[in-house]
Amino acid sequence: MDNVIEKIRKLLALAGSNNDNEARAAMLKARKLMAQYKLSEKDISTDKKAELRRAVYQEHTYSGKKNWWFVGLARVIAENHCCHACGTVEGKSSVFRVTFAGLDDDPMIALELLGYAVQFIMRKEKDCRIYFNRRVSDQAARNAMVYDWMVNYADGFTKGLEAQYAEQFKQAGDECMALALVKPVEVERFAASLATRNTRVRKARAVENAARLGWAEGYRFNPTKQIATGDPVKQIAGK
């Protein structure tokens, strides 16, 4: 079993390759071995004793009016890295932070992935604002267009990333992968103890080209690659 665990560790190291095909193949092979031998991420950790931990995303906050898509994206990442993700708040504040709960390094891994994904999406928001600034003179209308576009893009990105994980499950075997990535009971109990609260969110109008672009980029997303935005005008205009 030690040889299998060491092989999985090496494959996970290769999964950080800048070569998309190599990274994807390594990750799929690692997950297939984890499923075959009923191993979770904590089993291949170098730490012997599993420890409950939480990691809070400090870079940005969210609310019902801004960046509320953070928590949906975080939950997709968490579900595929043996963690629990939620929005936590102190006191009666309406401002939330994404928090991951899990064992050993799992929360930090999920936190790092979320950070890369948010950075990628917010670069798109910057390009989106530049695009609409050039074309819409009324500030209120411009802000509404940026908001609608970004909510649809972020939602599409989240669904595309979820589809990427699902494809990995399919290739490794759905039932086995579900067993390999199941969250331990102690993680669920720990997460339940966190101070969380739901919030009403500001709705957005549908923007199909933003949702399609978001899905495609979420499905292709590789957090180990350098972030690149391409041509923002063509992408945002849907051309």
Secondary structure as UniProt FT lines:
FT   HELIX           2..14
FT   TURN            15..16
FT   HELIX           20..36
FT   TURN            37..38
FT   HELIX           41..44
FT   STRAND          52..56
FT   HELIX           69..79
FT   TURN            80..82
FT   STRAND          84..88
FT   TURN            91..92
FT   STRAND          96..103
FT   TURN            104..105
FT   HELIX           106..135
FT   HELIX           139..172
FT   HELIX           174..180
FT   HELIX           185..192
FT   HELIX           208..220
FT   TURN            223..224
FT   HELIX           232..237
//
